[in-house]
Amino acid sequence: MAAQSPTRRGTTPTGSKPSLEREPEGAIAGYLFKVIREQIPRTQEELAEELGVDKSTLQGWESGRRPLSSTRAGNLVAMRRKLVLLGAPPGLVDMLSTAMDADLLLGEILRAEPIRDRLREHPLAGWVLTRDTTHMIGWAVSGVLPGVVAAHSTIPAARRGPVSSSPLLEPGLRERFFHKVRTASDVAGTAGAEAALLRRQAWYLASYDRQWDAANWFDALRRRGALTANLDGWSPWWAEARSVAASLARQGDPSLLRDFINRSIADHDQAEAANLNYWAHWLGLDRRPQTDDCFMAERDRPAWDASALLRELAVRLDRAVEYTDLYVHSIWALILSRRNLLDSDPYVAQELAGRVGVLLDDGTLSSESRRKLESVYYGLRTSGYGV
């Protein structure tokens, strides 16, 4: 990922509103560190003594004024081990690296100036993001708690006084962030396939802005011919169309996502494989770093475990409300493509049966998702699960 030239603190990009807010340096990792401390639990003074650092150093980490990423690598490794020994949830400690990566990327996005003939240098143009990094950035720009953090911690819904309950950026910086990602997508709008990754990742991050009218914005892009329509099966533009559909679903409109599933995934073998490959990367099961979306077209010997993917999709099936149709289709397609998958992990199969039963009792399912879920449930019962 190419680093951008930093702008002097206190200055603003051309065309942006002036901002007096301090640019974040380690806000996400710092807040996660505070969450970890509270899970042990320790006061700042107690944990500083346990780690052998000054209280002011620890306060600097938690506030983001002293980024954890500036800590010497060896000291950081030792500190992470110490946190686990003190009783910190290993899953949260493991996420510190992701949080530091999100801090770095967030800062680069806030400073980046997209230039038409240098789009490959934009921080969103040369690295395919995973769910955890994306959700960490979303935590900072929208306050939405990442599922991986929620799963390993208990965070008070509200804290007394001025204490923040998330690493949410100040209003001026949030406005600047959303302005930056939308501007980047606009500049990349006519750049063709070389800027497809930048466009789709910018669109998805922009969908965290609840004050943004995504449907009207995407309609304007379509009218200008800058947006790929739904595609019949796989092509290099497929991932871009998927991100548009997912962005609108995040904004509360699932209609395009349902259409995309029916027209651009279902009954197209390579598109089905691309959908599962992308899930595996997004969920961190395929740990290979990716610099573009070409890996989605791979069909032979996928670099991920099907049982692990089924487990990750199953545990979120009845929680990811805006993406229910995509989860349902992906689980259905995964089971069809791996005939003995249900028997490879009976515990996951039993858990899946319970969640499928809950959704089938929900009257909000689309008719197509209901048909696929009933097929999955029949297969589970035939294999002896959910009885």
Order of alpha helices (4+ residues) and beta strands (2+ residues): alpha-alpha-alpha-alpha-alpha-alpha-alpha-alpha-alpha-alpha-alpha-alpha-alpha-alpha-alpha-alpha-alpha-alpha-alpha
